């Protein structure tokens, strides 16, 4: 879904955006490339980097799964009232900030990270 949103990025950027260890991203990217769900090409700005994007097959797979994921998100917003949803968001942001700090990936911290009370 992240590549569906950003269209094209590097594995390192995916690691930071998703707050996932680079080795785990590397293994996942390798698997998705082998399955034909991703394509890669050299980054014109830096030939050492490889840009990743969804292949047509990857876009079709995302189109298949995305409605279910969005439905699940909708269920949460309908199930929880505003204060509960806010509490859940705050808790997830706190965990995400912790993981961003632990993985030394400050770019992955949520925007609310500037609020010390969260």
BATIMAR-756140 format. One line per field, with one value per atom (N, C-alpha, C): residue number from 0; atom name; x, y, z. Coordinates in pm, 1 decimal. Layout:
BEGIN
i = (NUM;...)
at = (CA;...)
u = (X;...)
v = (Y;...)
w = (Z;...)
***
This chain:
BEGIN
i = (0;0;0;1;1;1;2;2;2;3;3;3;4;4;4;5;5;5;6;6;6;7;7;7;8;8;8;9;9;9;10;10;10;11;11;11;12;12;12;13;13;13;14;14;14;15;15;15;16;16;16;17;17;17;18;18;18;19;19;19;20;20;20;21;21;21;22;22;22;23;23;23;24;24;24;25;25;25;26;26;26;27;27;27;28;28;28;29;29;29;30;30;30;31;31;31;32;32;32;33;33;33;34;34;34;35;35;35;36;36;36;37;37;37;38;38;38;39;39;39;40;40;40;41;41;41;42;42;42;43;43;43;44;44;44;45;45;45;46;46;46;47;47;47;48;48;48;49;49;49;50;50;50;51;51;51;52;52;52;53;53;53;54;54;54;55;55;55;56;56;56;57;57;57;58;58;58;59;59;59;60;60;60;61;61;61;62;62;62;63;63;63;64;64;64;65;65;65;66;66;66;67;67;67;68;68;68;69;69;69;70;70;70;71;71;71;72;72;72;73;73;73;74;74;74;75;75;75;76;76;76;77;77;77;78;78;78;79;79;79;80;80;80;81;81;81;82;82;82;83;83;83;84;84;84;85;85;85;86;86;86;87;87;87;88;88;88;89;89;89;90;90;90;91;91;91;92;92;92;93;93;93;94;94;94;95;95;95;96;96;96;97;97;97;98;98;98;99;99;99;100;100;100;101;101;101;102;102;102;103;103;103;104;104;104;105;105;105;106;106;106;107;107;107;108;108;108;109;109;109;110;110;110;111;111;111;112;112;112;113;113;113;114;114;114;115;115;115;116;116;116;117;117;117)
at = (N;CA;C;N;CA;C;N;CA;C;N;CA;C;N;CA;C;N;CA;C;N;CA;C;N;CA;C;N;CA;C;N;CA;C;N;CA;C;N;CA;C;N;CA;C;N;CA;C;N;CA;C;N;CA;C;N;CA;C;N;CA;C;N;CA;C;N;CA;C;N;CA;C;N;CA;C;N;CA;C;N;CA;C;N;CA;C;N;CA;C;N;CA;C;N;CA;C;N;CA;C;N;CA;C;N;CA;C;N;CA;C;N;CA;C;N;CA;C;N;CA;C;N;CA;C;N;CA;C;N;CA;C;N;CA;C;N;CA;C;N;CA;C;N;CA;C;N;CA;C;N;CA;C;N;CA;C;N;CA;C;N;CA;C;N;CA;C;N;CA;C;N;CA;C;N;CA;C;N;CA;C;N;CA;C;N;CA;C;N;CA;C;N;CA;C;N;CA;C;N;CA;C;N;CA;C;N;CA;C;N;CA;C;N;CA;C;N;CA;C;N;CA;C;N;CA;C;N;CA;C;N;CA;C;N;CA;C;N;CA;C;N;CA;C;N;CA;C;N;CA;C;N;CA;C;N;CA;C;N;CA;C;N;CA;C;N;CA;C;N;CA;C;N;CA;C;N;CA;C;N;CA;C;N;CA;C;N;CA;C;N;CA;C;N;CA;C;N;CA;C;N;CA;C;N;CA;C;N;CA;C;N;CA;C;N;CA;C;N;CA;C;N;CA;C;N;CA;C;N;CA;C;N;CA;C;N;CA;C;N;CA;C;N;CA;C;N;CA;C;N;CA;C;N;CA;C;N;CA;C;N;CA;C;N;CA;C;N;CA;C;N;CA;C;N;CA;C;N;CA;C;N;CA;C;N;CA;C;N;CA;C;N;CA;C;N;CA;C;N;CA;C;N;CA;C;N;CA;C;N;CA;C)
u = (82.1;0.0;86.5;203.1;291.2;336.2;373.8;412.2;291.8;175.1;54.1;32.0;72.8;58.4;171.7;295.7;412.0;454.1;400.6;426.4;565.7;668.4;805.5;894.7;974.3;1067.3;1173.9;1269.0;1375.3;1338.5;1409.0;1387.7;1423.6;1528.8;1567.1;1456.3;1394.9;1284.7;1163.7;1137.1;1028.3;1054.7;1178.5;1215.5;1186.0;1222.9;1197.4;1048.3;978.6;835.9;754.4;792.4;714.7;770.4;884.0;952.3;973.5;1035.2;1066.7;1215.3;1277.5;1419.4;1454.6;1567.6;1609.1;1626.1;1675.9;1693.9;1558.7;1458.7;1325.2;1267.0;1285.6;1238.7;1310.3;1440.2;1518.3;1465.5;1436.7;1383.1;1245.7;1162.3;1028.0;1035.8;1122.7;1139.2;1187.0;1282.9;1333.3;1220.8;1140.6;1027.9;927.3;894.1;795.3;847.9;978.7;1038.7;1029.2;1060.2;1053.1;911.1;812.6;672.9;619.3;699.8;657.9;564.0;556.5;467.1;533.9;667.2;744.3;834.2;866.9;968.3;1071.2;1192.4;1295.3;1375.9;1429.4;1514.7;1613.1;1725.5;1821.1;1757.7;1795.0;1749.6;1832.0;1768.0;1844.2;1926.4;1882.7;1954.6;2074.2;2072.3;2180.1;2182.5;2271.5;2275.1;2297.1;2347.4;2367.2;2235.4;2134.6;2004.9;1914.7;1822.5;1724.2;1585.5;1510.0;1372.9;1279.0;1186.5;1087.8;951.9;874.9;735.0;656.3;526.6;440.5;438.8;448.0;430.9;280.5;241.7;97.5;32.3;105.0;52.8;40.6;138.0;133.7;18.4;-6.1;-119.3;-251.0;-260.3;-382.2;-401.0;-290.7;-298.7;-343.9;-287.9;-327.4;-475.0;-519.5;-660.8;-751.8;-702.4;-780.4;-790.9;-678.6;-674.7;-714.9;-694.5;-718.0;-861.3;-964.2;-1100.3;-1122.7;-1068.7;-1082.9;-1011.0;-892.4;-818.0;-890.5;-945.7;-1020.5;-1149.1;-1214.4;-1332.9;-1298.1;-1185.1;-1141.2;-1117.8;-1057.1;-1034.9;-1168.7;-1264.0;-1395.8;-1466.0;-1450.5;-1510.1;-1456.4;-1325.7;-1267.8;-1325.6;-1339.6;-1391.0;-1539.5;-1611.4;-1751.3;-1765.4;-1676.5;-1682.1;-1641.5;-1543.4;-1489.7;-1548.1;-1575.2;-1618.3;-1494.4;-1515.9;-1406.0;-1293.9;-1327.8;-1223.2;-1147.2;-1215.8;-1147.6;-1054.3;-1101.6;-1018.7;-897.1;-918.1;-806.9;-706.0;-756.2;-666.6;-587.6;-654.5;-586.7;-479.3;-513.3;-417.9;-297.7;-323.3;-213.9;-124.0;-185.5;-107.7;-21.5;-80.3;-4.5;107.9;80.5;184.7;298.7;265.2;368.6;456.0;394.1;469.3;553.6;496.8;570.0;690.7;674.4;788.8;897.6;857.3;954.5;1031.9;959.1;1025.6;1113.7;1068.0;1149.1;1279.1;1270.8;1391.1;1481.6;1422.5;1499.1;1571.8;1503.0;1563.4;1643.5;1653.0;1723.0;1672.7;1539.7;1472.8;1377.5;1430.6;1343.7;1240.7;1267.8;1170.6;1043.8;1051.9;936.0;843.6;886.9;803.4;679.2;566.5;443.3;452.2;368.0;369.5;343.2;271.8;241.9;362.5;475.6;594.3;642.4;604.0;646.1;576.0;467.9;392.7;450.9;517.0;582.1;483.7;355.8;258.4;208.5;246.4;199.5;301.7)
v = (-119.5;0.0;125.9;119.1;236.1;270.2;169.2;196.7;241.6;196.8;244.9;392.9;440.3;582.3;665.2;620.7;699.2;672.4;568.3;529.7;473.6;538.9;494.8;543.9;453.2;490.6;381.7;403.7;305.7;214.6;102.9;11.7;81.7;162.6;235.0;330.2;398.5;488.5;410.2;294.4;209.3;169.9;135.2;97.4;210.5;332.7;447.7;477.7;477.4;509.5;409.9;284.1;178.8;140.4;200.7;169.6;17.7;-35.0;-177.4;-190.7;-286.2;-313.5;-329.5;-273.2;-278.4;-421.2;-509.9;-648.9;-713.1;-684.6;-739.6;-682.2;-551.9;-489.9;-552.6;-573.2;-632.2;-769.9;-852.3;-986.3;-976.4;-886.8;-871.4;-821.7;-723.7;-671.4;-782.1;-861.2;-970.9;-1068.7;-1104.6;-1195.6;-1135.4;-1008.1;-942.9;-925.7;-903.2;-896.6;-1033.0;-1140.4;-1275.4;-1312.2;-1263.0;-1291.7;-1203.2;-1105.1;-1015.8;-905.0;-881.8;-778.6;-641.2;-639.0;-514.4;-509.9;-387.5;-361.9;-268.9;-274.5;-182.5;-128.6;-9.4;53.1;144.3;176.3;268.3;405.8;468.3;604.4;700.1;779.4;870.7;972.5;1004.3;1101.6;1038.4;906.0;837.1;693.0;662.7;532.5;416.2;443.4;335.8;290.4;374.8;341.9;279.8;196.5;132.4;179.7;229.5;272.2;153.4;140.3;33.2;90.5;14.0;51.5;-76.4;-65.4;-180.4;-212.3;-339.7;-383.0;-382.2;-399.3;-411.9;-523.7;-635.3;-744.1;-699.7;-621.1;-568.9;-471.6;-389.6;-296.9;-373.5;-481.5;-563.6;-630.1;-678.7;-741.0;-639.0;-519.2;-413.7;-380.3;-371.6;-341.3;-448.8;-571.6;-682.5;-672.3;-638.3;-638.0;-505.5;-396.1;-264.2;-244.3;-284.9;-264.2;-331.2;-450.5;-519.6;-446.9;-395.0;-319.2;-190.4;-123.2;-0.1;-29.6;-143.0;-183.2;-207.8;-272.7;-297.5;-165.4;-69.8;61.1;129.0;117.4;176.8;116.1;-15.2;-82.1;-20.9;3.3;64.0;202.1;281.5;417.2;415.4;312.7;301.5;239.9;150.5;80.8;170.7;255.1;340.1;480.3;540.0;679.9;767.2;896.7;988.1;984.2;980.9;981.0;848.0;736.1;607.3;600.8;650.3;652.0;742.1;856.3;945.9;876.5;803.9;730.6;623.5;552.3;449.6;512.5;622.8;692.3;739.2;794.3;840.1;723.5;608.4;491.3;439.5;431.2;384.5;483.1;612.4;712.5;697.6;671.5;654.5;533.5;423.6;302.8;329.3;398.2;429.0;516.0;616.1;700.6;618.0;527.5;441.4;359.0;298.4;217.8;303.4;423.4;513.8;547.8;574.0;604.1;482.2;367.0;243.5;207.4;226.0;193.7;310.1;417.5;538.8;585.6;593.7;638.7;752.3;870.0;978.7;1023.2;1003.0;1041.0;957.8;843.3;754.4;791.3;884.3;924.4;996.7;975.9;1044.2;1194.7;1267.8;1414.0;1462.5;1386.4;1427.4;1417.3;1369.4;1350.1;1479.6;1592.1;1720.1;1748.0;1673.9;1693.0;1604.4;1661.6;1580.7;1502.8;1544.0;1475.8;1347.0;1318.0;1196.1;1087.1)
w = (0.0;0.0;0.0;64.4;67.8;-73.8;-151.9;-290.6;-372.7;-338.1;-404.5;-381.3;-265.1;-230.4;-291.1;-270.3;-312.5;-456.6;-517.0;-656.4;-679.1;-627.8;-653.8;-540.9;-484.8;-378.9;-365.9;-279.1;-257.5;-140.3;-130.3;-18.1;113.7;113.0;235.4;279.3;183.4;217.8;267.9;208.4;258.5;403.4;431.9;567.8;665.5;628.9;716.0;726.0;614.5;614.4;695.9;687.1;751.7;888.2;926.2;1052.1;1062.4;958.7;951.8;922.7;987.0;969.4;821.5;780.4;639.6;588.2;673.4;629.6;598.3;680.9;656.2;526.7;505.2;380.2;261.7;274.2;165.0;128.1;229.4;202.0;135.0;185.2;126.8;-16.5;-40.7;-176.9;-270.1;-224.5;-306.6;-341.1;-241.9;-266.5;-364.3;-345.0;-431.4;-574.0;-589.1;-722.5;-790.9;-716.6;-772.9;-813.2;-737.3;-768.8;-881.5;-922.9;-1029.6;-984.2;-852.8;-800.8;-793.1;-798.8;-799.2;-921.0;-959.6;-1062.3;-999.5;-1050.0;-1001.2;-1118.5;-1096.8;-1197.5;-1125.8;-1189.5;-1127.3;-1105.8;-996.6;-967.2;-1053.7;-1140.7;-1226.3;-1146.5;-1025.3;-942.3;-871.1;-852.5;-782.9;-833.5;-923.1;-989.5;-892.5;-771.8;-674.3;-612.4;-618.6;-561.0;-666.4;-618.6;-705.7;-664.3;-760.5;-734.0;-751.9;-660.1;-663.9;-697.5;-770.3;-797.9;-818.9;-801.5;-825.6;-974.2;-1006.7;-1145.4;-1174.2;-1299.0;-1327.1;-1243.9;-1224.4;-1141.9;-995.7;-948.5;-812.3;-792.7;-894.2;-887.2;-882.1;-958.7;-958.0;-821.7;-763.3;-630.7;-526.6;-532.7;-439.5;-456.7;-579.5;-605.5;-547.7;-543.1;-487.2;-334.9;-268.4;-122.0;-58.5;-128.4;-69.4;-19.4;-92.9;-40.1;95.6;113.8;242.8;354.0;324.0;424.7;461.0;361.1;387.4;464.3;434.6;510.6;656.6;680.0;817.8;890.6;822.9;883.5;913.7;821.4;840.5;962.1;980.4;1096.8;1225.5;1230.9;1351.1;1376.8;1271.6;1291.8;1329.8;1288.0;1327.7;1466.8;1503.0;1630.2;1746.6;1724.1;1829.9;1820.8;1937.7;1933.4;1915.1;1901.6;1869.0;1972.3;2100.2;2203.4;2203.6;2179.1;2172.2;2051.8;1938.5;1818.6;1838.4;1904.8;1935.1;2026.3;2126.8;2217.4;2143.7;2054.6;1976.1;1887.6;1823.2;1737.2;1818.3;1935.6;2022.3;2063.9;2097.2;2138.0;2022.5;1904.1;1787.5;1755.2;1765.2;1741.4;1841.4;1967.2;2070.0;2038.0;1999.3;1963.1;1838.0;1740.8;1617.3;1646.4;1735.3;1772.6;1839.6;1928.4;1994.8;1890.9;1798.1;1695.0;1605.5;1571.4;1488.7;1560.3;1691.7;1769.4;1779.9;1804.9;1820.0;1690.9;1577.6;1448.1;1391.8;1470.9;1427.4;1291.9;1282.7;1160.3;1196.3;1232.7;1278.6;1175.4;1046.8;943.8;951.2;1017.0;1026.8;1142.3;1226.9;1340.6;1291.1;1358.1;1316.7;1339.2;1270.1;1278.6;1420.0;1500.4;1637.2;1729.4;1676.7;1759.5;1822.5;1768.1;1824.6;1957.6;1986.2;2110.2;2218.0;2319.2;2422.4;2509.0;2511.4;2594.8;2532.9;2408.4;2341.3;2352.8)
***
